[in-house]
Amino acid sequence: MGTYELDARMRILLAAKRLFARQGFDGTTVRALGVESDTNPALVSYYFQGKDKLFEALLDEFFPIELVRETIAAPLEPIAGLKVVIREIVKFQLEDPDLVRVIQNEIGNESCRRDYIREYLTPIWEKIRSLLAEGKLRGVFHYRSLDSAFLYLWGGITYRREFSFFDPVLSEPVPDAERLIEDMVGFALAALRCPDNVRPALALDADPADAS
């Protein structure tokens, strides 16, 4: 595949990410993809065999699956492990908000593409559940139900943070990435009733592996 073809294919992928985020998968036409990517609309079929395969290619291209694998494989104890998972999820949300919005739109709309998204998210879910279960076994996390703890934690981490929507009641500057991660870790550990004397320092320049 030549340089021009690679460039055209990537332009279509980037255009799809922007348009699917703004107006949804169903609200995006092949023609609109051509206009947004400055390519012939026929190239969507040429490279991807249609919009559904384009959606799958979008996740294949931009979802940080290698980072997920590294995070899952890391032999961290529950508190440090949860801190790493939260950090990487929040960083991903901030670095690629369009892809996050695409994923959230599809989940919220209960589309048929949710099954493909689930394949990417399931390893992360399993890692979080294993950290929660191990933390309870060690006596550092306290909760009634593993399912409920997982769902509330996941919902809190992945909630769409559109601070401007809450402008009428917010009084502080929008936090930077480091402060946002620190706040999320602190709230998660507090919700899990993690004793203060076993919590690691929340300074984000510390290496979580040191706590393992």
Secondary structure, DSSP 8 states (H G I E B T S, - for coil): --HHHHHHHHHHHHHHHHHHHHH-STT--HHHHHHHHTS-THHHHHHHSSHHHHHHHHHHHHS-HHHHHHHHH----HHHHHHHHHHHHHHHHHH-HHHHHHHHHHHHTT-TTHHHHHHHHHHHHHHHHHHHHHHHHHTS---S-HHHHHHHHHHHHHS---GGGGTTT--S----HHHHHHHHHHHHHHHTT--GGG-----TTS-GGGG-
